Amino acid sequence: MGDKKYTLSYLPLFEEDLAETKKYVAEILKNPAAALRLIEETERQIHKRLENPVTYEPYHSLKDRARPYYRIYVGNFIVFYVVIDNVMEVRRFIYNKRDLSKLI
């Protein structure tokens, strides 16, 4: 593999998805410790993937896209990202049982 370095960028939509999920787990499910673990594991997995984000299989979307989406599985959730030049742009954080074709 090459020595290409990637930088990380988060879309506001990803941050909103993550904040809503954290709030749901902490307040509705009444498990703030699980919410914190989910956030920490999500960050860990994103940073791990940053080492070489394009070596994974792209997500096959029904929509025509300029750049392929990639996935990171974190428990029951999926992080979606694209790679633009040397930037790994994290776009969504979605519960894996949702209809992804409507969201991605």
Jmol script that loads the backbone (N, CA, C; Angstrom):
load data "model"
ATOM      1  N   MET A   1       0.830  -1.181   0.000  1.00  0.00           N
ATOM      2  CA  MET A   1       0.000   0.000   0.000  1.00  0.00           C
ATOM      3  C   MET A   1       0.877   1.248   0.000  1.00  0.00           C
ATOM      4  N   GLY A   2       0.290   2.332  -0.478  1.00  0.00           N
ATOM      5  CA  GLY A   2       1.031   3.580  -0.529  1.00  0.00           C
ATOM      6  C   GLY A   2       1.092   4.253   0.819  1.00  0.00           C
ATOM      7  N   ASP A   3       1.803   5.377   0.830  1.00  0.00           N
ATOM      8  CA  ASP A   3       1.937   6.143   2.064  1.00  0.00           C
ATOM      9  C   ASP A   3       1.004   7.344   2.069  1.00  0.00           C
ATOM     10  N   LYS A   4      -0.077   7.282   1.333  1.00  0.00           N
ATOM     11  CA  LYS A   4      -1.014   8.395   1.259  1.00  0.00           C
ATOM     12  C   LYS A   4      -1.646   8.625   2.630  1.00  0.00           C
ATOM     13  N   LYS A   5      -1.690   9.869   3.026  1.00  0.00           N
ATOM     14  CA  LYS A   5      -2.297  10.257   4.301  1.00  0.00           C
ATOM     15  C   LYS A   5      -3.662  10.874   4.026  1.00  0.00           C
ATOM     16  N   TYR A   6      -4.630  10.504   4.814  1.00  0.00           N
ATOM     17  CA  TYR A   6      -5.979  11.012   4.669  1.00  0.00           C
ATOM     18  C   TYR A   6      -6.329  11.897   5.853  1.00  0.00           C
ATOM     19  N   THR A   7      -7.108  12.918   5.576  1.00  0.00           N
ATOM     20  CA  THR A   7      -7.638  13.764   6.637  1.00  0.00           C
ATOM     21  C   THR A   7      -9.118  13.437   6.802  1.00  0.00           C
ATOM     22  N   LEU A   8      -9.666  13.854   7.903  1.00  0.00           N
ATOM     23  CA  LEU A   8     -11.027  13.503   8.264  1.00  0.00           C
ATOM     24  C   LEU A   8     -11.919  14.739   8.254  1.00  0.00           C
ATOM     25  N   SER A   9     -13.114  14.555   7.710  1.00  0.00           N
ATOM     26  CA  SER A   9     -14.106  15.628   7.676  1.00  0.00           C
ATOM     27  C   SER A   9     -15.463  15.013   8.020  1.00  0.00           C
ATOM     28  N   TYR A  10     -16.250  15.730   8.823  1.00  0.00           N
ATOM     29  CA  TYR A  10     -17.580  15.268   9.199  1.00  0.00           C
ATOM     30  C   TYR A  10     -18.630  16.229   8.634  1.00  0.00           C
ATOM     31  N   LEU A  11     -19.629  15.687   7.959  1.00  0.00           N
ATOM     32  CA  LEU A  11     -20.750  16.517   7.534  1.00  0.00           C
ATOM     33  C   LEU A  11     -21.650  16.794   8.738  1.00  0.00           C
ATOM     34  N   PRO A  12     -22.308  17.947   8.757  1.00  0.00           N
ATOM     35  CA  PRO A  12     -23.243  18.241   9.848  1.00  0.00           C
ATOM     36  C   PRO A  12     -24.334  17.171   9.979  1.00  0.00           C
ATOM     37  N   LEU A  13     -24.751  16.564   8.875  1.00  0.00           N
ATOM     38  CA  LEU A  13     -25.779  15.529   8.934  1.00  0.00           C
ATOM     39  C   LEU A  13     -25.307  14.325   9.753  1.00  0.00           C
ATOM     40  N   PHE A  14     -24.042  13.945   9.608  1.00  0.00           N
ATOM     41  CA  PHE A  14     -23.492  12.860  10.432  1.00  0.00           C
ATOM     42  C   PHE A  14     -23.557  13.246  11.906  1.00  0.00           C
ATOM     43  N   GLU A  15     -23.142  14.464  12.212  1.00  0.00           N
ATOM     44  CA  GLU A  15     -23.136  14.920  13.599  1.00  0.00           C
ATOM     45  C   GLU A  15     -24.546  14.932  14.182  1.00  0.00           C
ATOM     46  N   GLU A  16     -25.528  15.321  13.366  1.00  0.00           N
ATOM     47  CA  GLU A  16     -26.927  15.297  13.807  1.00  0.00           C
ATOM     48  C   GLU A  16     -27.395  13.862  14.060  1.00  0.00           C
ATOM     49  N   ASP A  17     -27.076  12.963  13.119  1.00  0.00           N
ATOM     50  CA  ASP A  17     -27.441  11.549  13.291  1.00  0.00           C
ATOM     51  C   ASP A  17     -26.876  11.001  14.600  1.00  0.00           C
ATOM     52  N   LEU A  18     -25.603  11.271  14.833  1.00  0.00           N
ATOM     53  CA  LEU A  18     -24.923  10.750  16.017  1.00  0.00           C
ATOM     54  C   LEU A  18     -25.505  11.348  17.295  1.00  0.00           C
ATOM     55  N   ALA A  19     -25.777  12.635  17.286  1.00  0.00           N
ATOM     56  CA  ALA A  19     -26.348  13.300  18.465  1.00  0.00           C
ATOM     57  C   ALA A  19     -27.744  12.760  18.774  1.00  0.00           C
ATOM     58  N   GLU A  20     -28.559  12.542  17.750  1.00  0.00           N
ATOM     59  CA  GLU A  20     -29.896  11.990  17.961  1.00  0.00           C
ATOM     60  C   GLU A  20     -29.827  10.578  18.543  1.00  0.00           C
ATOM     61  N   THR A  21     -28.900   9.790  18.028  1.00  0.00           N
ATOM     62  CA  THR A  21     -28.747   8.423  18.523  1.00  0.00           C
ATOM     63  C   THR A  21     -28.275   8.429  19.967  1.00  0.00           C
ATOM     64  N   LYS A  22     -27.307   9.270  20.264  1.00  0.00           N
ATOM     65  CA  LYS A  22     -26.801   9.366  21.641  1.00  0.00           C
ATOM     66  C   LYS A  22     -27.928   9.761  22.592  1.00  0.00           C
ATOM     67  N   LYS A  23     -28.719  10.747  22.194  1.00  0.00           N
ATOM     68  CA  LYS A  23     -29.826  11.198  23.031  1.00  0.00           C
ATOM     69  C   LYS A  23     -30.852  10.080  23.234  1.00  0.00           C
ATOM     70  N   TYR A  24     -31.166   9.363  22.182  1.00  0.00           N
ATOM     71  CA  TYR A  24     -32.137   8.272  22.266  1.00  0.00           C
ATOM     72  C   TYR A  24     -31.657   7.196  23.249  1.00  0.00           C
ATOM     73  N   VAL A  25     -30.409   6.770  23.080  1.00  0.00           N
ATOM     74  CA  VAL A  25     -29.880   5.707  23.940  1.00  0.00           C
ATOM     75  C   VAL A  25     -29.783   6.188  25.389  1.00  0.00           C
ATOM     76  N   ALA A  26     -29.294   7.406  25.582  1.00  0.00           N
ATOM     77  CA  ALA A  26     -29.095   7.918  26.941  1.00  0.00           C
ATOM     78  C   ALA A  26     -30.407   8.251  27.642  1.00  0.00           C
ATOM     79  N   GLU A  27     -31.352   8.887  26.911  1.00  0.00           N
ATOM     80  CA  GLU A  27     -32.552   9.395  27.570  1.00  0.00           C
ATOM     81  C   GLU A  27     -33.774   8.496  27.429  1.00  0.00           C
ATOM     82  N   ILE A  28     -34.021   7.997  26.240  1.00  0.00           N
ATOM     83  CA  ILE A  28     -35.203   7.151  26.029  1.00  0.00           C
ATOM     84  C   ILE A  28     -34.949   5.742  26.561  1.00  0.00           C
ATOM     85  N   LEU A  29     -33.798   5.186  26.211  1.00  0.00           N
ATOM     86  CA  LEU A  29     -33.455   3.853  26.707  1.00  0.00           C
ATOM     87  C   LEU A  29     -32.854   3.905  28.109  1.00  0.00           C
ATOM     88  N   LYS A  30     -32.591   5.111  28.584  1.00  0.00           N
ATOM     89  CA  LYS A  30     -32.058   5.350  29.929  1.00  0.00           C
ATOM     90  C   LYS A  30     -30.757   4.583  30.193  1.00  0.00           C
ATOM     91  N   ASN A  31     -29.847   4.712  29.208  1.00  0.00           N
ATOM     92  CA  ASN A  31     -28.567   4.031  29.334  1.00  0.00           C
ATOM     93  C   ASN A  31     -27.439   4.950  28.859  1.00  0.00           C
ATOM     94  N   PRO A  32     -27.108   5.974  29.653  1.00  0.00           N
ATOM     95  CA  PRO A  32     -26.059   6.910  29.235  1.00  0.00           C
ATOM     96  C   PRO A  32     -24.688   6.255  29.069  1.00  0.00           C
ATOM     97  N   ALA A  33     -24.406   5.207  29.818  1.00  0.00           N
ATOM     98  CA  ALA A  33     -23.119   4.522  29.667  1.00  0.00           C
ATOM     99  C   ALA A  33     -23.021   3.854  28.294  1.00  0.00           C
ATOM    100  N   ALA A  34     -24.109   3.248  27.848  1.00  0.00           N
ATOM    101  CA  ALA A  34     -24.122   2.622  26.516  1.00  0.00           C
ATOM    102  C   ALA A  34     -23.997   3.679  25.428  1.00  0.00           C
ATOM    103  N   ALA A  35     -24.622   4.827  25.625  1.00  0.00           N
ATOM    104  CA  ALA A  35     -24.514   5.917  24.652  1.00  0.00           C
ATOM    105  C   ALA A  35     -23.069   6.376  24.525  1.00  0.00           C
ATOM    106  N   LEU A  36     -22.394   6.524  25.637  1.00  0.00           N
ATOM    107  CA  LEU A  36     -20.991   6.929  25.624  1.00  0.00           C
ATOM    108  C   LEU A  36     -20.117   5.877  24.952  1.00  0.00           C
ATOM    109  N   ARG A  37     -20.354   4.614  25.250  1.00  0.00           N
ATOM    110  CA  ARG A  37     -19.583   3.533  24.605  1.00  0.00           C
ATOM    111  C   ARG A  37     -19.793   3.531  23.092  1.00  0.00           C
ATOM    112  N   LEU A  38     -21.022   3.773  22.657  1.00  0.00           N
ATOM    113  CA  LEU A  38     -21.316   3.816  21.226  1.00  0.00           C
ATOM    114  C   LEU A  38     -20.555   4.949  20.546  1.00  0.00           C
ATOM    115  N   ILE A  39     -20.541   6.115  21.156  1.00  0.00           N
ATOM    116  CA  ILE A  39     -19.810   7.257  20.603  1.00  0.00           C
ATOM    117  C   ILE A  39     -18.317   6.952  20.536  1.00  0.00           C
ATOM    118  N   GLU A  40     -17.776   6.415  21.613  1.00  0.00           N
ATOM    119  CA  GLU A  40     -16.343   6.101  21.648  1.00  0.00           C
ATOM    120  C   GLU A  40     -15.970   5.053  20.607  1.00  0.00           C
ATOM    121  N   GLU A  41     -16.780   4.012  20.468  1.00  0.00           N
ATOM    122  CA  GLU A  41     -16.493   2.960  19.491  1.00  0.00           C
ATOM    123  C   GLU A  41     -16.628   3.488  18.060  1.00  0.00           C
ATOM    124  N   THR A  42     -17.590   4.359  17.845  1.00  0.00           N
ATOM    125  CA  THR A  42     -17.755   4.961  16.523  1.00  0.00           C
ATOM    126  C   THR A  42     -16.509   5.759  16.154  1.00  0.00           C
ATOM    127  N   GLU A  43     -16.045   6.588  17.052  1.00  0.00           N
ATOM    128  CA  GLU A  43     -14.832   7.376  16.801  1.00  0.00           C
ATOM    129  C   GLU A  43     -13.622   6.469  16.576  1.00  0.00           C
ATOM    130  N   ARG A  44     -13.518   5.420  17.373  1.00  0.00           N
ATOM    131  CA  ARG A  44     -12.387   4.495  17.230  1.00  0.00           C
ATOM    132  C   ARG A  44     -12.399   3.839  15.851  1.00  0.00           C
ATOM    133  N   GLN A  45     -13.561   3.387  15.419  1.00  0.00           N
ATOM    134  CA  GLN A  45     -13.662   2.718  14.123  1.00  0.00           C
ATOM    135  C   GLN A  45     -13.398   3.677  12.958  1.00  0.00           C
ATOM    136  N   ILE A  46     -13.871   4.904  13.078  1.00  0.00           N
ATOM    137  CA  ILE A  46     -13.622   5.899  12.030  1.00  0.00           C
ATOM    138  C   ILE A  46     -12.127   6.179  11.911  1.00  0.00           C
ATOM    139  N   HIS A  47     -11.472   6.387  13.027  1.00  0.00           N
ATOM    140  CA  HIS A  47     -10.033   6.681  12.989  1.00  0.00           C
ATOM    141  C   HIS A  47      -9.219   5.482  12.508  1.00  0.00           C
ATOM    142  N   LYS A  48      -9.662   4.293  12.836  1.00  0.00           N
ATOM    143  CA  LYS A  48      -8.998   3.087  12.340  1.00  0.00           C
ATOM    144  C   LYS A  48      -9.117   3.011  10.815  1.00  0.00           C
ATOM    145  N   ARG A  49     -10.297   3.312  10.282  1.00  0.00           N
ATOM    146  CA  ARG A  49     -10.531   3.262   8.843  1.00  0.00           C
ATOM    147  C   ARG A  49      -9.768   4.353   8.103  1.00  0.00           C
ATOM    148  N   LEU A  50      -9.477   5.443   8.777  1.00  0.00           N
ATOM    149  CA  LEU A  50      -8.771   6.564   8.177  1.00  0.00           C
ATOM    150  C   LEU A  50      -7.387   6.165   7.648  1.00  0.00           C
ATOM    151  N   GLU A  51      -6.839   5.092   8.177  1.00  0.00           N
ATOM    152  CA  GLU A  51      -5.514   4.635   7.732  1.00  0.00           C
ATOM    153  C   GLU A  51      -5.506   4.271   6.254  1.00  0.00           C
ATOM    154  N   ASN A  52      -6.601   3.716   5.751  1.00  0.00           N
ATOM    155  CA  ASN A  52      -6.686   3.362   4.337  1.00  0.00           C
ATOM    156  C   ASN A  52      -8.158   3.160   3.952  1.00  0.00           C
ATOM    157  N   PRO A  53      -8.902   4.232   3.782  1.00  0.00           N
ATOM    158  CA  PRO A  53     -10.352   4.138   3.625  1.00  0.00           C
ATOM    159  C   PRO A  53     -10.844   3.563   2.304  1.00  0.00           C
ATOM    160  N   VAL A  54     -10.016   3.486   1.278  1.00  0.00           N
ATOM    161  CA  VAL A  54     -10.494   3.034  -0.035  1.00  0.00           C
ATOM    162  C   VAL A  54     -10.236   1.557  -0.306  1.00  0.00           C
ATOM    163  N   THR A  55      -9.694   0.840   0.635  1.00  0.00           N
ATOM    164  CA  THR A  55      -9.404  -0.575   0.411  1.00  0.00           C
ATOM    165  C   THR A  55     -10.586  -1.482   0.744  1.00  0.00           C
ATOM    166  N   TYR A  56     -11.706  -0.901   1.092  1.00  0.00           N
ATOM    167  CA  TYR A  56     -12.886  -1.668   1.468  1.00  0.00           C
ATOM    168  C   TYR A  56     -13.898  -1.665   0.325  1.00  0.00           C
ATOM    169  N   GLU A  57     -14.803  -2.627   0.354  1.00  0.00           N
ATOM    170  CA  GLU A  57     -15.815  -2.725  -0.694  1.00  0.00           C
ATOM    171  C   GLU A  57     -16.785  -1.549  -0.600  1.00  0.00           C
ATOM    172  N   PRO A  58     -17.046  -0.894  -1.734  1.00  0.00           N
ATOM    173  CA  PRO A  58     -18.019   0.208  -1.714  1.00  0.00           C
ATOM    174  C   PRO A  58     -19.434  -0.302  -1.474  1.00  0.00           C
ATOM    175  N   TYR A  59     -20.263   0.578  -0.940  1.00  0.00           N
ATOM    176  CA  TYR A  59     -21.684   0.302  -0.752  1.00  0.00           C
ATOM    177  C   TYR A  59     -22.368   0.475  -2.105  1.00  0.00           C
ATOM    178  N   HIS A  60     -23.157  -0.491  -2.500  1.00  0.00           N
ATOM    179  CA  HIS A  60     -23.838  -0.437  -3.790  1.00  0.00           C
ATOM    180  C   HIS A  60     -25.189   0.248  -3.622  1.00  0.00           C
ATOM    181  N   SER A  61     -25.211   1.524  -3.933  1.00  0.00           N
ATOM    182  CA  SER A  61     -26.409   2.337  -3.815  1.00  0.00           C
ATOM    183  C   SER A  61     -27.248   2.239  -5.079  1.00  0.00           C
ATOM    184  N   LEU A  62     -28.545   2.443  -4.939  1.00  0.00           N
ATOM    185  CA  LEU A  62     -29.422   2.477  -6.098  1.00  0.00           C
ATOM    186  C   LEU A  62     -29.303   3.797  -6.850  1.00  0.00           C
ATOM    187  N   LYS A  63     -28.739   4.798  -6.201  1.00  0.00           N
ATOM    188  CA  LYS A  63     -28.575   6.120  -6.800  1.00  0.00           C
ATOM    189  C   LYS A  63     -27.242   6.210  -7.532  1.00  0.00           C
ATOM    190  N   ASP A  64     -27.244   6.962  -8.616  1.00  0.00           N
ATOM    191  CA  ASP A  64     -26.007   7.221  -9.351  1.00  0.00           C
ATOM    192  C   ASP A  64     -25.208   8.270  -8.585  1.00  0.00           C
ATOM    193  N   ARG A  65     -23.961   7.969  -8.277  1.00  0.00           N
ATOM    194  CA  ARG A  65     -23.138   8.857  -7.450  1.00  0.00           C
ATOM    195  C   ARG A  65     -21.812   9.176  -8.130  1.00  0.00           C
ATOM    196  N   ALA A  66     -21.333  10.363  -7.865  1.00  0.00           N
ATOM    197  CA  ALA A  66     -20.024  10.768  -8.384  1.00  0.00           C
ATOM    198  C   ALA A  66     -18.908  10.006  -7.666  1.00  0.00           C
ATOM    199  N   ARG A  67     -19.133   9.713  -6.391  1.00  0.00           N
ATOM    200  CA  ARG A  67     -18.140   8.992  -5.575  1.00  0.00           C
ATOM    201  C   ARG A  67     -18.838   7.861  -4.832  1.00  0.00           C
ATOM    202  N   PRO A  68     -18.168   6.731  -4.721  1.00  0.00           N
ATOM    203  CA  PRO A  68     -18.801   5.616  -3.999  1.00  0.00           C
ATOM    204  C   PRO A  68     -18.859   5.871  -2.497  1.00  0.00           C
ATOM    205  N   TYR A  69     -19.913   5.352  -1.891  1.00  0.00           N
ATOM    206  CA  TYR A  69     -20.037   5.350  -0.449  1.00  0.00           C
ATOM    207  C   TYR A  69     -19.377   4.084   0.090  1.00  0.00           C
ATOM    208  N   TYR A  70     -18.772   4.204   1.256  1.00  0.00           N
ATOM    209  CA  TYR A  70     -18.199   3.078   1.979  1.00  0.00           C
ATOM    210  C   TYR A  70     -18.898   2.990   3.325  1.00  0.00           C
ATOM    211  N   ARG A  71     -18.811   1.805   3.963  1.00  0.00           N
ATOM    212  CA  ARG A  71     -19.498   1.575   5.240  1.00  0.00           C
ATOM    213  C   ARG A  71     -18.519   1.149   6.327  1.00  0.00           C
ATOM    214  N   ILE A  72     -18.886   1.520   7.524  1.00  0.00           N
ATOM    215  CA  ILE A  72     -18.220   1.015   8.729  1.00  0.00           C
ATOM    216  C   ILE A  72     -19.347   0.547   9.649  1.00  0.00           C
ATOM    217  N   TYR A  73     -19.301  -0.705  10.044  1.00  0.00           N
ATOM    218  CA  TYR A  73     -20.312  -1.230  10.966  1.00  0.00           C
ATOM    219  C   TYR A  73     -19.860  -0.998  12.407  1.00  0.00           C
ATOM    220  N   VAL A  74     -20.751  -0.422  13.194  1.00  0.00           N
ATOM    221  CA  VAL A  74     -20.494  -0.187  14.622  1.00  0.00           C
ATOM    222  C   VAL A  74     -21.728  -0.677  15.361  1.00  0.00           C
ATOM    223  N   GLY A  75     -21.648  -1.871  15.903  1.00  0.00           N
ATOM    224  CA  GLY A  75     -22.805  -2.447  16.576  1.00  0.00           C
ATOM    225  C   GLY A  75     -23.967  -2.554  15.607  1.00  0.00           C
ATOM    226  N   ASN A  76     -25.109  -1.983  15.972  1.00  0.00           N
ATOM    227  CA  ASN A  76     -26.304  -1.997  15.129  1.00  0.00           C
ATOM    228  C   ASN A  76     -26.393  -0.781  14.206  1.00  0.00           C
ATOM    229  N   PHE A  77     -25.292  -0.091  14.017  1.00  0.00           N
ATOM    230  CA  PHE A  77     -25.286   1.136  13.226  1.00  0.00           C
ATOM    231  C   PHE A  77     -24.266   1.037  12.102  1.00  0.00           C
ATOM    232  N   ILE A  78     -24.468   1.903  11.105  1.00  0.00           N
ATOM    233  CA  ILE A  78     -23.552   1.962   9.979  1.00  0.00           C
ATOM    234  C   ILE A  78     -23.122   3.407   9.784  1.00  0.00           C
ATOM    235  N   VAL A  79     -21.818   3.603   9.674  1.00  0.00           N
ATOM    236  CA  VAL A  79     -21.245   4.896   9.327  1.00  0.00           C
ATOM    237  C   VAL A  79     -21.003   4.863   7.822  1.00  0.00           C
ATOM    238  N   PHE A  80     -21.486   5.871   7.116  1.00  0.00           N
ATOM    239  CA  PHE A  80     -21.251   5.977   5.680  1.00  0.00           C
ATOM    240  C   PHE A  80     -20.287   7.129   5.414  1.00  0.00           C
ATOM    241  N   TYR A  81     -19.346   6.895   4.504  1.00  0.00           N
ATOM    242  CA  TYR A  81     -18.383   7.935   4.159  1.00  0.00           C
ATOM    243  C   TYR A  81     -18.018   7.837   2.683  1.00  0.00           C
ATOM    244  N   VAL A  82     -17.440   8.913   2.163  1.00  0.00           N
ATOM    245  CA  VAL A  82     -16.874   8.951   0.820  1.00  0.00           C
ATOM    246  C   VAL A  82     -15.440   9.424   0.945  1.00  0.00           C
ATOM    247  N   VAL A  83     -14.672   9.172  -0.097  1.00  0.00           N
ATOM    248  CA  VAL A  83     -13.297   9.652  -0.129  1.00  0.00           C
ATOM    249  C   VAL A  83     -13.178  10.625  -1.300  1.00  0.00           C
ATOM    250  N   ILE A  84     -12.751  11.830  -0.986  1.00  0.00           N
ATOM    251  CA  ILE A  84     -12.561  12.881  -1.981  1.00  0.00           C
ATOM    252  C   ILE A  84     -11.100  13.307  -1.906  1.00  0.00           C
ATOM    253  N   ASP A  85     -10.338  12.922  -2.932  1.00  0.00           N
ATOM    254  CA  ASP A  85      -8.894  13.148  -2.942  1.00  0.00           C
ATOM    255  C   ASP A  85      -8.280  12.509  -1.698  1.00  0.00           C
ATOM    256  N   ASN A  86      -7.757  13.308  -0.779  1.00  0.00           N
ATOM    257  CA  ASN A  86      -7.159  12.747   0.438  1.00  0.00           C
ATOM    258  C   ASN A  86      -8.024  12.992   1.677  1.00  0.00           C
ATOM    259  N   VAL A  87      -9.329  13.222   1.463  1.00  0.00           N
ATOM    260  CA  VAL A  87     -10.237  13.494   2.574  1.00  0.00           C
ATOM    261  C   VAL A  87     -11.260  12.367   2.696  1.00  0.00           C
ATOM    262  N   MET A  88     -11.353  11.812   3.891  1.00  0.00           N
ATOM    263  CA  MET A  88     -12.405  10.848   4.214  1.00  0.00           C
ATOM    264  C   MET A  88     -13.537  11.661   4.835  1.00  0.00           C
ATOM    265  N   GLU A  89     -14.614  11.824   4.065  1.00  0.00           N
ATOM    266  CA  GLU A  89     -15.741  12.647   4.488  1.00  0.00           C
ATOM    267  C   GLU A  89     -16.842  11.753   5.051  1.00  0.00           C
ATOM    268  N   VAL A  90     -17.051  11.827   6.354  1.00  0.00           N
ATOM    269  CA  VAL A  90     -18.037  11.004   7.041  1.00  0.00           C
ATOM    270  C   VAL A  90     -19.389  11.696   6.905  1.00  0.00           C
ATOM    271  N   ARG A  91     -20.369  10.956   6.330  1.00  0.00           N
ATOM    272  CA  ARG A  91     -21.631  11.592   5.957  1.00  0.00           C
ATOM    273  C   ARG A  91     -22.844  11.197   6.783  1.00  0.00           C
ATOM    274  N   ARG A  92     -22.982   9.931   7.159  1.00  0.00           N
ATOM    275  CA  ARG A  92     -24.199   9.489   7.857  1.00  0.00           C
ATOM    276  C   ARG A  92     -23.867   8.475   8.949  1.00  0.00           C
ATOM    277  N   PHE A  93     -24.766   8.378   9.933  1.00  0.00           N
ATOM    278  CA  PHE A  93     -24.724   7.390  11.004  1.00  0.00           C
ATOM    279  C   PHE A  93     -26.155   6.889  11.145  1.00  0.00           C
ATOM    280  N   ILE A  94     -26.401   5.651  10.686  1.00  0.00           N
ATOM    281  CA  ILE A  94     -27.770   5.169  10.540  1.00  0.00           C
ATOM    282  C   ILE A  94     -27.935   3.800  11.191  1.00  0.00           C
ATOM    283  N   TYR A  95     -29.058   3.620  11.869  1.00  0.00           N
ATOM    284  CA  TYR A  95     -29.420   2.319  12.425  1.00  0.00           C
ATOM    285  C   TYR A  95     -29.563   1.332  11.263  1.00  0.00           C
ATOM    286  N   ASN A  96     -28.970   0.151  11.397  1.00  0.00           N
ATOM    287  CA  ASN A  96     -28.883  -0.776  10.261  1.00  0.00           C
ATOM    288  C   ASN A  96     -30.200  -1.414   9.843  1.00  0.00           C
ATOM    289  N   LYS A  97     -31.262  -1.271  10.606  1.00  0.00           N
ATOM    290  CA  LYS A  97     -32.565  -1.848  10.236  1.00  0.00           C
ATOM    291  C   LYS A  97     -33.440  -0.855   9.466  1.00  0.00           C
ATOM    292  N   ARG A  98     -32.958   0.356   9.286  1.00  0.00           N
ATOM    293  CA  ARG A  98     -33.726   1.352   8.536  1.00  0.00           C
ATOM    294  C   ARG A  98     -33.618   1.079   7.041  1.00  0.00           C
ATOM    295  N   ASP A  99     -34.509   1.648   6.270  1.00  0.00           N
ATOM    296  CA  ASP A  99     -34.506   1.487   4.816  1.00  0.00           C
ATOM    297  C   ASP A  99     -33.399   2.374   4.241  1.00  0.00           C
ATOM    298  N   LEU A 100     -32.242   1.790   4.028  1.00  0.00           N
ATOM    299  CA  LEU A 100     -31.084   2.550   3.576  1.00  0.00           C
ATOM    300  C   LEU A 100     -31.288   3.147   2.190  1.00  0.00           C
ATOM    301  N   SER A 101     -32.087   2.493   1.346  1.00  0.00           N
ATOM    302  CA  SER A 101     -32.305   3.013  -0.004  1.00  0.00           C
ATOM    303  C   SER A 101     -32.974   4.384   0.019  1.00  0.00           C
ATOM    304  N   LYS A 102     -33.700   4.691   1.087  1.00  0.00           N
ATOM    305  CA  LYS A 102     -34.343   6.011   1.203  1.00  0.00           C
ATOM    306  C   LYS A 102     -33.432   7.037   1.845  1.00  0.00           C
ATOM    307  N   LEU A 103     -32.387   6.584   2.513  1.00  0.00           N
ATOM    308  CA  LEU A 103     -31.527   7.492   3.275  1.00  0.00           C
ATOM    309  C   LEU A 103     -30.164   7.727   2.640  1.00  0.00           C
ATOM    310  N   ILE A 104     -29.724   6.796   1.833  1.00  0.00           N
ATOM    311  CA  ILE A 104     -28.392   6.903   1.226  1.00  0.00           C
ATOM    312  C   ILE A 104     -28.516   6.982  -0.283  1.00  0.00           C
TER     313      ILE A 104
END
end "model"
wireframe off; spacefill off
backbone 0.3
color backbone group
